[in-house]
């Protein structure tokens, strides 16, 4: 049996070291990072550093160097770091996926799914400093299914082993309407649909399943994640409306499953603001909403019709910005905050608050929103008590925050509220709405 032995890193051929197998210089390297990206379960860890042995007949050996800086060690376990067993299985799946994709005619059109793991055994922990040898042997392949035997070794010790069942799936090709214009260099993921008269710039990258309806414009260094929906006449990634912007390279990054409705405008960053506008996932931008340069928006937010952010605004997860509201530059909108329609916010909007008006006043806790999002009753009560201290105790802001800190609430929501106020640079909206009674003439 002939065997193709290669030493490969994520970017280039790995330097040959003592005892390393011969790597014929004429053989092309394996793009480990590129192939691993075709395995959906790999996010956010790439657990294969290089491939040291590749046999197209049914075997692959890869290396994973376990370092103390691995992100997963922060919680598993603090002070006694151990590589989680599920990630040992993931490393074997990635190695097996590399073997499957390396032998495919066009790996970019395929995706590898792990559909089964059995006979898994864990012999010893994987610790920082270990060099793990990932050995994959193909047991059987039938159509899109492939069963492999995987072993993880550290030196002479067997760390883990399992049988894995993987499935190779074909990815749907992008569809581009004949009247659309996609510039050379743009990257369209599997299943992307570009509608009539839409225009895609040369630096745009669009993730799988994203749909652009007719007359959509996406330009600049813009990255769109998976399963977004962009509606007619929205404009994403064009130059910021900032007189200090002079064409320097800046970016716009948008996550997954966002709804960007008609005539919405979203701009990239500027050099003075860090060069990046970032939007998370599962957001709804209703018609005519505007996100200016250098804004940072979380996930699960709602921007009603005409809601407008100035530059450098941060909006946390689950916030709602009401119709035709404006948020001043450098302001923040806290998590689960509700900003009512036609509001003008020139200071930071408190987390969990209900804030409305021009100029904005606070109306207490966004209780309805918290109930809808299934906050426990005791958590809502703790937030309401914290708001009473801030709004009704007759203490100034510094004194109220000091009192909340001294009380030492066990609820992370209350601690987060205090930290939000402490971090404010423009102040926070604490002005209460005053109900005016209208007296009747006798």
N, C-alpha and C positions, 0 to 999 in steps of 0.2 A: 504494500500500500504506500503510495507516494504521499508525503506530508509536506505542506507548505508552512514553514516556520517563519514567523514574522514578529518583530518587536515593535510595538506601536503605542504611541501616547495619544492624547485627545487631539493633538494638532500636528505632530510630526513624528518621524521615526525616533524611537527611544534609543539613546546612546547605548552601545553594547558595553556590558560590564563583565566582571569575572563570572564565568559559568553560564553566561547568557547564550541561548541557542543562536546558531548562525542565521543571519537574515540576508538573503540574497539582495543586493542593492537594486537589481532590476525589477524586483517585485513591488507593486504599489502598496502603500500603507493603508491601514484600516482607519477610517474616520470614526473613532469610537463615539465622540460626542454627537456627531451627526446621526449615527445609527441609533444610539440610545434615545434620541429625541423622538424616534418613531415608536417608542414603547410608552403608552400613556401613563402607566403606573410609576414611571421613573421620577416624576416631579415630587419634591424639588431636589432630589439627590441623584447625581450621577455616581454610581458605585463601582465603576470599572475604570481603572487608571490606564491600563494598557493590555494588549493581547500579546502573549508570548508564544502561542502555538495555535495554528489554525489548520484543520484538516477538513476539506470540503466533504469527505466521505462520512463525517459524523462526529467530530471531536473539536473542542476548543478549550484552551487554557488561558485565563486572564488573571491579572493581578489587581488587588485593591490594597493600597497602603492606608492603614487606619492611623490617623493623626489625632492629637489631643484637641485640635481646633475644630473638629467636626461639630456641626450645629446640633446634631441629635444628642450629643453628650450633655448638653445643658440641662436636660430634664431626665436623663436616663444613664446613670443616676448621679445627682450632684454629689461630688466628693468621692464617688466610687464609679467612674465612668465605665459602662459596658455597652457594646454595640447591640442594639435591639435585635432579637431573633428574626423579626419580620423583615428587617433590612438585610440580614444575611440571606433570606429567601429572595428578596428583591435583587440582591447582587447576582445570585444565580440566574434569576429570570432575565436580567439585563445581559449577562454573558450569553445565555441561550438565544436571546433575541438578536444579538450581534451575529451569531452563527447563521441564523435563519436569514437575516437581511443581507449579510455579506454574499450569500449565494444566490440572491435574487437579481433578476435582470435590471429592475429599476426600484431600488429600496425606497425612494421618495414617494412612491405610490402605494406603499404598503404600511401596515400598522400591526404590531404584535401585541396580543392580549394574553394575559395569564388567566386561564380558566379553571385550573385545578392544581392543588398541591397535596400530595399524600406521602405517607411513610417518612414524615419529617422527624429528624432526631437532632438534638443539640448536645454535643459532647463536652464542650468547654467554652467559657466566655471568650469573646473577641475583645481585646483591650487596646488602648492607645499604644502605638509602637509596633503592633502586629502587622506583618505583611501577609495578607490572605491570598491564597492560591485558589482560584475558582476553576474547577474542572467540570466540564460539561461533556457528556456522552449521549449521543442520540440513540434512543432505544427503538423508536418506531415512528414512521411518518406516513400519514394517510390523508391525502387531500390537503385541506388547510390546517389540519391538526398535527401536532408534533409532540411526542412524549420523550422527555430527556431525563437522565440521571445526573444530579448535581452534587458535588462535594466541595466543601470549603475546608482548606487545610492551612495551618500555620506552622511552618517548618515540618517536623515529622508528625505533628499532632493533627488529628481530624477534629475540626470545630463543629461542623454541621453537615447534614446530608438530607436529600429529599428527591422525590420524583415530581417533576413538574409537567403539566400539560399546557401547551401554548397553542394559540390559534392565530394564523396569519390572515388579516382582512385587507381587502383592496379598498383604497380610498377613492372617493368620488372626485372626478376631475372638476376644476373650476369651470363655470359657464360665464361667458362674456358676450353681451349683446353686440350685434354687428355695428350698432351706432355708437357704442361706448369706445373710449380711448384709454388704453392701459399702456403707460410709458415703458420702454425697455428698462429693466432693472427692478421693476415692481415685483413683489412676491405675493402670489395668491395661494392660500392654503387649500386643502381638499374641500370640495363642496361649496366654495365661495361662488356667489352669484352677483354679477355686475349688470345692472339694468340699463335700459336705453339712455343714451346721451350722458352717462356718468363719465367722469374723468378721474383717473388714478395717476398720481405722480410717480417719478422714478425711484424715490426712496421709501415708498409706502410698503408696509408689510401687513397683510391681512390674514387673520387666523381662520381656521377651518370652520365652515358652516356660516360665516358671516354673509349677510345679504345686503346689497346696496340697491335700493330702488332706483327709479329713473332720476336723472339730473342731479346726482350726488357728486360733490367734488371733494376729493381727499388728496392732499398734497403735503410737501415737506417731509421731514424725517418723522414719519408717523407710524406707530405700531398699533394695530387693532387686534385684540384677542379673538377668541372663538365665539361664534353664535351671536354676534351683535347684529342689530337691525338698524340700518340707516335709511331714513325716509326722504322723499323728494325735496330737493333744493336746500338740503343742509350742507354746510361748509365746514370741513374738518381739516385742521393742520395748515391753513394758509397763514401768511405772515402776521405777526401780532400788530394790533393797533396801538403801537407805542412809539413815540417820536424818537426814543433812545435806541430803537432797534435799527440796525444798519446792515441787515442781511447775514449776520453771523449764524453759525450752525447751532441750532437748538432743536429740541425734541418734544414730541407729544406721544404719550403712552396711554392707551386705553385698554382696560381689561376685557372681561368676557360678559356676554349676555346683557349688554346695555341696549336701551331703546333710545335712539336719537331721532327725534321727530322733525317735522317740516320746518325749514328755515332756521334751525339751530346753528349757532356758530361757536366753534371751539378752537382756540389758538394755542400754538406751542409756547415754550418759555422764551425768556430773553437772557442775555449774558448777565445782566444785573440781578436776576432773580434765581440763578442757579441753572438756567438753560433748560428747564424741564417743566412741562405741565403734565400731571399724572392724574388719571381717573381710574377708579377701581372697577368693580363688577356689579352687575344687577342694578344699575341705575336707570332712572327714567328722566329724560330731558324732553319736556313738552315743547310744543311749537314756539319758536322765537326766543327760547332761552339762550343765554350767552355766557360762555366761560372764557375769561380773559387769560392773558399770559401768566405763567408761573403759578397757577392755581393747583392746589392739591386736594382732590376730592376722594372720599372713601368709597364704600360700597353701600348698596341698598338705599341710596338717597333718591329724593324726588324733587325735581325742579319744575314747578308749574309754568304755565304759559308766560313768557316774557320775563322770567326770573333772571336776574343779571348779577354776575360777579365781576367786580373790578379785579385788577391784577393782584397777585400774591395772596389771594384768599385761600384759607384752608377750611374745608367742610368735612366733618367727621361722619362716620358710618351712621345710617338710619336717620339722618337729618332731612327735614322737608323745608324747601324754600317756596313760599307762596307766590301767586301770580303777580307779576309786575313789581316784585320786590327788588331792592338793590342793596348790595353789601359792599361797603367801602373797602378800598384796598388795604391789605395787610390785616384785615380782620379775620376772626375765626368763628365758625359756627360749630358748637359742640354736638356730641353724639346724642341722638334721639331728640334734638331740639326741633321745635315747630315754629317757623317764621311765617306769620300770617300775610295775606295778600296786601300789596301796596306798602309794605314796610320799608323804611330806610334805616339800615343798621350801620352806624358809624363807630360802634364799639363791638367787642366780642359778645356773641350770643351764648348764654350759659347752656351747658348740657342739660337735657331733660326739661328745658324750659319751654314756655309758651310766650312768644314775643311778637308783638304786633304794634304797628303805628308808624307815623312820620311826625316827629322822631320816635324811635322805637321805645315802647314801655314793656315791662315784663308783667305777665298776667298769671304767674305762678307756674306750677308743674304741668307738663304735658301728660296728664294722667291718662287721657283716652289713648294716646299713642302707646304708653307703657303697658296698659292693659291689653291692647291689641297684640302687642309683642310678647305677651305672656310673662311679664315680670311678676315675681312673687309679691303677694300683698305686703309682706314685711319689708321687702326692698322698696316698694313704692312709699310705704309709711316712713322709712328712713330718709328717703329723698325729700319728702314733704317736710319732715322735721328740719332738715338742713336748710331748706328754703325759708322756713319760718325764722331761723336764726339770721339768715342773710337779709331778709326783707322786713321783719316785724319786731326785731329785738331792740331797735333804737341804737344799735351799735354801728360804728362806721365799718367799712369793708375790712380793714386790717384787723379790727377787734373781733368781728364776726368770724373771720377765717381762723384767727388764733383760738377762738372758743371751739370751733369745730375740730381743730387739730387736737386741742386738749381733751375733748370728749372721746377721741380715738374710736370712731365708729368702726365696727367690724365689716361694714359693707364696702366693697371696692368701689361702688358707684359714688358713695359720699367722698371717699378718699380721692377719686378721680376728679370730682367737682372741685375740691380744694386745690388740687394740683393745677387744674385749668385756670383758676383765678390767680394763683401764684405766678403762672407763666404769662399772664396777659401783658402785652406791651401797649395797647391802646385803651386799657380799661375794659370793664365788662358792663353790660346793660343791667342795672339794678334799679332803675327808676320805675316805680310802681304806677300803674294806671289808677287815676283818681276819678271816681264816678261823681259827676256833677249833678246835683239834684235841681230840677227846674221847678220853681215855685209858681203856683197858679195865682193870677191876679184876682183879688176879691171882686 
